[in-house]
Amino acid sequence: MLVAGVPARIMRERKWVDALCHYVDDFIGSNGSSPDKSRVMQCIKLLLDLGFALAPAKLRIALTQVFEGLGHVLNTRSLTITLTQRRRERMTSAIEHVWGQLSSVSARDVAKVAGHITSSVHCYGIESRIRSRYLLLWISRVAVDGNYSRRAALSGNALAQLKHWRTRVREFAEQPMHRHTRVATWVVDCDASDRAVAGIVRVSPLSDWLGRFIRRELCASERLGSSTLREMRGYAHTIRTLVSKKAIGPTDVIEIVGDSKCASCIFRKGGSQASYDETSDELLLLEALIEILDVAASVGAEVRFRWVKRDLIREADALSKFKDIMDYGLSPFAFSRVCEHFGTCDVDAFAAPHNAVLPRFFSRHETHSAEATDAFSVSWSQGRFFILSDFGRGFIDRVLDKIERDNASVVCIVPCWPKQRFWSRLASPSWARRIVSRLNLPPGSLEPHAENKRFCFFGDHFDSSLLVFSTRPV
């Protein structure tokens, strides 16, 4: 039995054992820049006086800046660390042994591989933890009763991780002993609610990105996940948005600021064994972390997480809980009639990832799949635009102004509200020569989005008829 610390003290006090043996595998030390035999002997004498038995074969006293210990090679000149050749050979041998019997391999053999990987954390860093979790999951499922002699086929994500290390162990280079924390070039406050994920850029080397809102609604299946999983997916969306907009590059360090203690542990420990999804055979929290790190690494950027109290990210919290009362769209039947009557469009000008009717769309908030934010800031002079905008006071007039200013070709949908100013504009001679075709849709053609119908300004049913018209440049 190998015990230490508090358990050893309790055993002594309760006299459960007659004797305890203290075992130290390696003792590494430095006593200066020049040889000092007397100080070395004092160290040895102290260890002997404490009752340790020293192995002469392992005793190495030399003036060197490169030395081995615990299966690692430490270079104090370059301040780097790597695995010893013997340790690497043992790791390679264990991997190849499992690779040769993938159809029926014992849990014990896979555990040996996982042990080599996880104990190499000083060399491989967080990668050794992230890229071993499916192997550990496979082991726990095969050796469920503690029988590590059980055999099963290695497949799926566990096999993918073994394949990764089969290559990785051969291309390994020296790593720095200490990874110095660089100053963050980007700082983004992030939070998630039960409906959406959000981020607000607080620090950026690009002035036009300061204060920008990043947001997307969660789909029905995502809303069923844990709060931690929603947070992690929100961080992934933030990083993916910054990368897709080409805002970050190889020299950037992105600091995600959040209030999730669990997320902090996941970043620090390299994933989690929790949130296993049987349908996809995935550890969902781990996959979210991998997405965050891989997307950032695709442009050479670095990501880290900083925990803060919720009071310090109130604005991001409020953004994640934002209720869009104008979250509506055409019913499937009405939309098919519009497409049949007017043909296709190129861009959905007022949309979001969860309600866009075209692959290309503009959104209110930054999101990785939108071409731009704020449709009014983009030229409408090229292409044909599908416009179902906010029906709020003065908004439709802004849309008509934009169509006139850019001489745009659009398919536009407005409510039949004759008393509103925009209605009289559409009936004017100047618009008569701009409008090519019209289509009237009956009441009920407009529907709230299924996930947000309780917030929509008209409830479940829109009582007004709709006018759909197309324009041409004049």
Backbone hydrogen bonds, N-H to C=O, Kabsch-Sander energy under -0.5 kcal/mol:
donor,donor_aa,acceptor,acceptor_aa,energy
3,V,1,M,-0.6
9,R,5,G,-1.8
10,I,6,V,-2.4
11,M,7,P,-2.2
12,R,8,A,-1.9
13,E,9,R,-2.6
14,R,10,I,-2.3
15,K,12,R,-1.0
16,W,11,M,-2.0
17,V,11,M,-0.7
22,H,20,L,-0.6
23,Y,21,C,-0.5
40,V,36,D,-1.8
41,M,37,K,-2.5
42,Q,38,S,-1.8
43,C,39,R,-1.8
44,I,40,V,-2.2
45,K,41,M,-2.9
46,L,42,Q,-2.2
47,L,43,C,-2.0
48,L,44,I,-2.3
49,D,45,K,-2.9
50,L,46,L,-1.7
51,G,48,L,-1.5
52,F,47,L,-2.3
54,L,52,F,-0.6
58,K,55,A,-1.5
59,L,55,A,-0.6
59,L,56,P,-1.0
60,R,58,K,-0.7
62,A,60,R,-0.6
64,T,62,A,-1.1
67,F,74,L,-2.0
69,G,72,H,-2.2
72,H,69,G,-1.6
73,V,82,T,-3.4
74,L,67,F,-3.0
74,L,72,H,-0.6
75,N,80,T,-2.6
76,T,65,Q,-3.0
76,T,74,L,-0.6
77,R,65,Q,-0.6
79,L,75,N,-1.1
80,T,75,N,-1.5
81,I,175,Q,-2.8
82,T,73,V,-1.7
84,T,71,G,-2.0
88,R,84,T,-2.4
89,E,85,Q,-2.4
90,R,86,R,-2.3
91,M,87,R,-2.2
92,T,88,R,-2.7
93,S,89,E,-2.6
94,A,90,R,-2.3
95,I,91,M,-2.1
96,E,92,T,-2.8
97,H,93,S,-2.2
98,V,94,A,-1.7
99,W,95,I,-2.7
100,G,96,E,-1.6
101,Q,98,V,-1.8
102,L,99,W,-0.7
104,S,101,Q,-1.2
105,V,152,A,-2.6
107,A,150,R,-2.1
108,R,148,Y,-2.3
110,V,106,S,-1.7
111,A,107,A,-2.2
112,K,108,R,-1.7
113,V,109,D,-1.5
114,A,110,V,-2.6
115,G,111,A,-2.4
116,H,112,K,-2.2
117,I,113,V,-2.2
118,T,114,A,-2.8
119,S,115,G,-1.9
120,S,117,I,-1.4
121,V,118,T,-0.8
123,C,120,S,-1.3
124,Y,120,S,-2.8
125,G,121,V,-1.8
127,E,124,Y,-1.2
128,S,125,G,-1.5
129,R,126,I,-0.8
130,I,126,I,-2.6
131,R,127,E,-2.9
132,S,129,R,-1.0
133,R,129,R,-0.5
133,R,130,I,-0.8
136,L,132,S,-2.1
137,L,133,R,-2.2
138,W,134,Y,-2.3
139,I,135,L,-2.2
140,S,136,L,-2.3
141,R,137,L,-1.6
142,V,138,W,-2.1
143,A,139,I,-2.9
144,V,141,R,-0.6
146,G,143,A,-1.9
148,Y,146,G,-1.0
150,R,147,N,-1.2
152,A,105,V,-1.9
154,L,102,L,-2.8
155,S,153,A,-0.6
158,A,155,S,-0.9
159,L,155,S,-1.0
160,A,156,G,-1.9
161,Q,157,N,-2.1
162,L,158,A,-2.0
163,K,159,L,-2.5
164,H,160,A,-2.0
165,W,161,Q,-2.1
166,R,162,L,-1.9
167,T,163,K,-1.3
168,R,164,H,-2.6
169,V,165,W,-2.2
170,R,167,T,-1.2
171,E,167,T,-0.8
171,E,168,R,-0.8
175,Q,81,I,-2.4
177,M,79,L,-2.7
180,H,178,H,-0.9
182,R,180,H,-0.6
185,T,253,V,-1.5
186,W,253,V,-2.2
187,V,203,V,-1.8
188,V,255,E,-2.4
189,D,200,I,-2.3
190,C,257,V,-3.0
191,D,198,A,-2.1
193,S,196,A,-2.8
197,V,216,R,-2.3
198,A,191,D,-2.6
199,G,214,I,-2.7
200,I,189,D,-2.4
201,V,212,R,-2.0
202,R,187,V,-3.2
203,V,187,V,-1.7
207,S,205,P,-0.7
209,W,206,L,-1.9
210,L,206,L,-0.6
210,L,207,S,-1.0
211,G,201,V,-2.6
212,R,209,W,-2.0
214,I,199,G,-3.2
215,R,366,E,-2.1
216,R,197,V,-1.8
218,L,195,R,-3.3
223,R,219,C,-1.8
224,L,220,A,-0.6
224,L,221,S,-0.7
225,G,222,E,-1.2
230,R,226,S,-2.1
231,E,227,S,-2.2
232,M,228,T,-2.6
233,R,229,L,-2.4
234,G,230,R,-1.9
235,Y,231,E,-2.2
236,A,232,M,-2.2
237,H,233,R,-2.2
238,T,234,G,-2.1
239,I,235,Y,-2.4
240,R,236,A,-2.7
241,T,237,H,-2.2
242,L,238,T,-2.2
243,V,239,I,-2.2
244,S,240,R,-2.8
245,K,241,T,-1.8
246,K,243,V,-1.7
247,A,242,L,-2.5
248,I,242,L,-0.8
252,D,249,G,-1.7
254,I,302,E,-3.3
255,E,186,W,-3.0
255,E,253,V,-0.6
256,I,254,I,-0.7
256,I,304,R,-2.9
257,V,188,V,-2.7
257,V,255,E,-0.5
258,G,256,I,-0.6
258,G,306,R,-2.0
261,K,259,D,-0.7
264,S,260,S,-1.6
265,C,261,K,-1.9
266,I,262,C,-2.3
267,F,263,A,-2.4
268,R,264,S,-2.0
269,K,265,C,-3.0
270,G,266,I,-1.0
271,G,266,I,-2.7
277,D,282,E,-3.0
278,E,276,Y,-0.6
281,D,277,D,-1.5
282,E,277,D,-1.4
284,L,275,S,-2.7
284,L,282,E,-0.9
285,L,274,A,-0.6
287,E,283,L,-2.6
288,A,284,L,-2.0
289,L,285,L,-1.9
290,I,286,L,-2.7
291,E,287,E,-2.4
292,I,288,A,-2.1
293,L,289,L,-2.5
294,D,290,I,-3.1
295,V,291,E,-2.5
296,A,292,I,-1.7
297,A,293,L,-2.5
298,S,294,D,-1.5
299,V,296,A,-1.4
300,G,297,A,-1.3
301,A,296,A,-2.5
302,E,252,D,-2.1
304,R,254,I,-2.3
306,R,256,I,-2.9
308,V,258,G,-2.3
312,L,309,K,-1.8
313,I,310,R,-2.0
314,R,311,D,-0.7
317,D,313,I,-2.2
318,A,314,R,-2.7
319,L,315,E,-2.2
320,S,316,A,-2.0
321,K,317,D,-0.9
322,F,319,L,-1.2
324,D,322,F,-0.6
325,I,323,K,-1.0
327,D,324,D,-1.2
328,Y,326,M,-1.4
329,G,447,E,-2.7
331,S,445,S,-2.7
335,F,331,S,-2.9
336,S,332,P,-2.0
337,R,333,F,-1.8
338,V,334,A,-2.1
339,C,335,F,-2.4
340,E,336,S,-2.2
341,H,337,R,-2.2
342,F,338,V,-3.0
343,G,339,C,-1.9
346,D,384,R,-2.9
347,V,384,R,-1.6
348,D,360,R,-2.5
349,A,347,V,-0.8
349,A,386,F,-2.3
351,A,362,F,-2.1
355,N,352,A,-1.4
356,A,352,A,-1.7
361,F,359,P,-0.5
362,F,348,D,-2.4
363,S,372,A,-2.3
364,R,351,A,-0.6
366,E,213,F,-2.7
370,A,367,T,-1.3
371,E,361,F,-2.6
372,A,361,F,-0.6
374,D,363,S,-1.9
377,S,374,D,-2.0
378,V,375,A,-1.3
385,F,409,S,-2.0
386,F,347,V,-3.2
387,I,385,F,-0.6
387,I,411,V,-3.0
388,L,386,F,-0.5
389,S,413,I,-0.5
395,F,392,G,-1.8
396,I,392,G,-0.7
398,R,394,G,-1.5
399,V,395,F,-1.8
400,L,396,I,-2.3
401,D,397,D,-2.4
402,K,398,R,-2.1
403,I,399,V,-2.3
404,E,400,L,-2.2
405,R,401,D,-2.8
406,D,402,K,-2.6
407,N,403,I,-0.7
408,A,403,I,-1.9
409,S,380,W,-0.6
409,S,383,G,-0.6
410,V,408,A,-0.6
411,V,385,F,-2.9
412,C,469,F,-3.0
413,I,387,I,-2.4
414,V,467,L,-2.5
416,C,465,S,-2.5
417,W,415,P,-1.8
420,Q,417,W,-1.9
423,W,420,Q,-0.7
424,S,420,Q,-1.1
425,R,421,R,-1.7
426,L,422,F,-2.0
427,A,423,W,-1.0
428,S,425,R,-1.4
431,W,428,S,-0.6
432,A,428,S,-1.5
433,R,429,P,-1.3
434,R,431,W,-0.5
435,I,431,W,-2.4
436,V,470,S,-2.9
437,S,470,S,-0.9
439,L,468,V,-2.2
441,L,466,L,-2.8
444,G,462,F,-2.1
445,S,442,P,-1.3
447,E,329,G,-3.4
449,H,327,D,-2.5
452,N,449,H,-1.4
453,K,450,A,-0.5
455,F,452,N,-1.8
456,C,452,N,-0.9
457,F,325,I,-2.4
459,G,456,C,-1.5
461,H,458,F,-0.9
462,F,446,L,-0.7
463,D,461,H,-0.7
466,L,441,L,-2.6
467,L,414,V,-3.1
468,V,439,L,-3.2
468,V,466,L,-0.5
469,F,412,C,-2.4
470,S,437,S,-2.0
471,T,410,V,-2.1
472,R,434,R,-1.7
